[in-house]
C-alpha cells in the first residue's frame, strides 16, 4: 500500500496541530495501527500490523531557529515479524 496525497484541511493551524498531536486522531490515519500512545510530551509509540511500511516526511520553520526538513523511511523486514 502506498499513501501519497495532499489535502487542504478547512481548519485553523492550531486545530490541525492539536489533531496531529492527538494519538487517537493520528491512529486513524495509519493503516494497520493497533495502538498509538504518547511515550513523552514529544514522542509517540505505535504498534502497527506488519508488513506495513511507512515514510515520515516533515518540515517546518522556527523563526530565528531556522528551517528543518525530515524524511525517514521505515519498512518491516520478514525476520522482524517472527
N, C-alpha and C positions, 0 to 999 in steps of 0.2 A: 504494500500500500504506500502510496506517496501522497502527501498532503502539501500541495503548493497552492497558495491562494493569497489574496489580499482583500481585505474588507474595510470599508469605512463604517465606523460604529457611531450611530447617531446619539452620542452621549458626551458629556464633558470629559476632559482629560482626567480629572480627578476621579470620576466614577469608573472609567476604564482602568485606571491604575489600581483602584481598590479591588475591582473584579479580577484582574490579572494576578493579584497577590492573595486571592481567596482560594485556598485549596479545593473547596467544593466546586467552585466555578471552573477552575483550571482543570480539575479531574475530568470534567465532562468534555473537555476539548482534546484529551489524549486517548487515542484508540487503545483499547485493552488495559486501561488504567484501573487497577483494582482498589488502590488506596493512594492518597497523597496527603501527607501531613507536614506541618511546619516543624522542622527539626530545630530551628533557631529563628530569630527575627528576620534573617535574610537567607534562609536555606530551607528547601523542601525535600522530603524523601518520598519517592514513588515506588510502588510495586506495580509492574506492568507485565501482562501476559506475553511471553515470548511467542513468536520470533520477531516481534515488532522492533523496528529501529527508528531512530529519530535524529533530527538535526536541530539544534537550538541556534537561532540567529537573534542577535540583539544589537541595538545601537542606541546611543544617547549622548547627550551633552550635559555638562555640569557647569555652564558658565565659565568662571575662571579656571575650573578644574579641567576643562578641555572636552575632547570628544573621544568616545570609545566605540568600537565595533567588535563583535564577538561572533564566531561561528564554531560550533562544536558538534561534529558528527558522532553518533554512537550506534553500534549495532551489536545484537546478541550473537555470540558465536556458539555453534552446536555443543561444544564441550562445556559451556557455561550453563546449559539447560539441564544437566544431569542432576 
